[in-house]
Amino acid sequence: KVDLGGFPILMLSGTADPIVPRENALRLARDLADRGAAIDHRIQPAGHGLSAADVAIASQWLSRTDPTAARSAHVPVT
């Protein structure tokens, strides 16, 4: 089991996504959290595409996320 050691992850999913069912997105967010990620999962009233709201959320998230947290977390590539 990989330890993500606080690695910051923003995950955006849509309530009307025809490709990724809500249950799959919730399971992925839970699995990442269980592995130690600092997950911020937000469910938007949107489909599968990137919306203006997603870009605004990502911009805000990036502005308050410590960039050294990603560098300090050792995530092995398999």
Disulfide bonds with the S-S distance in Angstrom:
none
